[in-house]
Amino acid sequence: MNAPEPESMAELIADCADIPSSLRAERSYLPLPRAATHWEVDDACLAQVQDLDEYV
């Protein structure tokens, strides 16, 4: 079955309203963000940016 293209926004909205609820996707909510883990600068990280002032 081919549905004709809607000719107006109102027709498109009416077509969408006719979609059975069983075919519509359920709303899935995003989980709450996790707390950030504690982060420390180690010697390897510090070595990567040691000469950063030369590039700024």
C-alpha positions as CSV (number, residue, x, y, z in Angstrom):
1,M,0.0,0.0,0.0
2,N,1.4,3.4,-1.0
3,A,0.2,6.4,1.0
4,P,0.0,9.6,-1.0
5,E,2.4,12.4,-0.1
6,P,0.8,15.0,2.2
7,E,0.2,18.3,0.5
8,S,0.2,20.4,3.7
9,M,1.6,20.4,7.2
10,A,-1.9,19.9,8.6
11,E,-2.3,16.8,6.5
12,L,1.1,15.5,7.6
13,I,0.2,16.0,11.3
14,A,-3.1,14.3,10.8
15,D,-1.4,11.3,9.1
16,C,1.1,11.0,12.0
17,A,-1.7,11.2,14.5
18,D,-3.3,8.1,12.8
19,I,-0.3,6.0,13.5
20,P,-1.3,3.3,16.0
21,S,0.4,3.6,19.4
22,S,1.6,0.0,19.1
23,L,3.8,1.1,16.2
24,R,5.3,4.2,17.9
25,A,8.5,3.8,19.7
26,E,8.4,4.0,23.5
27,R,10.2,6.9,25.1
28,S,13.4,5.7,26.5
29,Y,15.0,8.1,29.0
30,L,18.7,8.5,29.3
31,P,20.3,7.3,32.4
32,L,21.5,9.8,34.9
33,P,25.2,10.8,34.4
34,R,27.7,9.0,36.6
35,A,29.8,10.9,39.1
36,A,33.3,11.7,37.7
37,T,36.1,9.6,38.9
38,H,38.9,11.2,40.8
39,W,41.7,12.2,38.4
40,E,45.3,13.1,39.2
41,V,48.1,14.3,37.0
42,D,50.9,11.7,36.9
43,D,54.5,12.1,35.7
44,A,53.7,10.7,32.2
45,C,50.8,13.2,31.7
46,L,53.0,16.1,33.0
47,A,55.8,15.1,30.5
48,Q,53.4,15.4,27.6
49,V,52.7,19.1,28.3
50,Q,56.0,20.1,29.9
51,D,57.0,22.3,27.0
52,L,53.5,23.6,26.2
53,D,54.5,27.3,26.8
54,E,56.6,27.1,23.6
55,Y,53.5,26.5,21.5
56,V,51.2,29.0,23.1
